[in-house]
Amino acid sequence: MYNLVLLAARPPDWTHERFIDWWRGPHAELTRRLPGLRAWRHTDVESALEPRSEGWDGVSVLSFDTEDDLRKALDSKEWADAVAQVGDMRGKRIAVLGSELEMFRA
């Protein structure tokens, strides 16, 4: 799998709950339409393990079969629609791309 990993924090005038509801609701409706999307996992960040990790609200991992499939999704109208919906929310995010290697499964 090839993943887009997004770590995001809410806009300063939103509550955590409002941001998660939006991310898993209206924004999810657009995200699910990405061409080639194979899996999507979302984590609602409830607490930080250490002080330097505070301030984040959620993590999304969007998985595609190949890097090419992910790049095609990023060039799609569906991606443009999702980005347009985010607009200028004034939150913050980290977005990284990379290949996945499963290290352990019970």
C-alpha positions in Angstrom: 0.0 0.0 0.0 1.0 3.6 -0.6 -0.4 6.1 2.0 -1.2 9.7 2.4 -1.0 10.4 6.2 -2.6 13.6 7.5 -2.3 14.9 11.0 -4.6 17.8 11.6 -5.6 20.3 14.2 -8.9 22.2 14.3 -9.4 25.8 13.5 -9.0 28.0 16.6 -12.7 28.8 16.9 -13.9 25.2 16.6 -14.3 22.6 19.3 -12.6 19.2 19.0 -16.0 17.6 18.7 -17.1 19.9 15.9 -13.9 19.3 14.0 -14.2 15.5 14.3 -17.9 15.5 13.4 -17.0 17.6 10.3 -14.1 15.4 9.3 -16.0 12.1 9.7 -19.2 13.6 8.2 -19.3 16.2 5.4 -15.6 16.0 4.6 -15.7 12.2 4.6 -18.4 12.2 2.0 -16.0 13.9 -0.4 -12.9 12.0 0.6 -14.6 8.6 0.1 -15.0 9.5 -3.6 -11.2 9.7 -4.3 -10.4 7.5 -7.3 -8.3 4.5 -6.4 -8.9 4.8 -2.6 -8.5 1.3 -1.1 -8.8 2.0 2.6 -9.2 5.0 5.0 -8.5 4.9 8.7 -9.2 7.8 10.9 -8.1 8.3 14.5 -9.8 10.8 16.8 -6.9 12.0 19.0 -8.1 12.0 22.6 -4.9 12.7 24.4 -1.2 13.2 23.8 1.4 10.9 25.3 3.8 13.8 25.9 3.6 17.6 26.0 5.4 18.1 22.6 2.6 16.0 21.0 -0.3 18.2 22.2 -2.5 20.2 20.0 -3.6 17.7 17.3 -7.2 16.5 16.8 -7.0 13.7 14.3 -5.0 11.4 12.0 -6.2 10.1 8.7 -4.4 7.4 6.7 -5.6 7.1 3.1 -4.3 4.0 1.3 -3.9 3.3 -2.4 -2.4 0.3 -4.2 0.5 2.3 -5.7 2.2 5.7 -5.6 0.9 6.3 -9.1 -2.7 5.6 -7.9 -2.3 8.2 -5.1 -0.8 10.8 -7.4 -3.8 10.3 -9.8 -6.1 10.8 -6.8 -4.3 14.0 -5.9 -4.7 15.3 -9.5 -8.5 14.4 -9.5 -11.5 16.6 -9.4 -12.6 14.8 -6.2 -9.4 15.9 -4.5 -9.9 19.4 -5.7 -13.4 19.3 -4.2 -12.2 18.1 -0.9 -9.5 20.8 -0.7 -12.0 23.4 -1.7 -14.3 22.3 1.1 -11.4 22.7 3.6 -10.9 26.3 2.3 -9.2 28.6 4.8 -10.1 26.8 8.0 -7.1 28.2 9.8 -6.3 24.9 11.4 -2.9 23.2 10.9 -1.9 20.0 9.3 1.0 17.8 8.4 0.7 15.7 5.2 3.2 13.0 4.2 3.3 10.3 1.6 5.0 6.9 1.8 4.9 3.2 1.3 3.5 1.0 4.1 5.2 -2.0 5.6 3.2 -4.1 8.1 5.6 -4.7 11.0 3.3 -6.8 13.2 -0.2 -8.3 13.3 -1.6 -10.4 16.1 
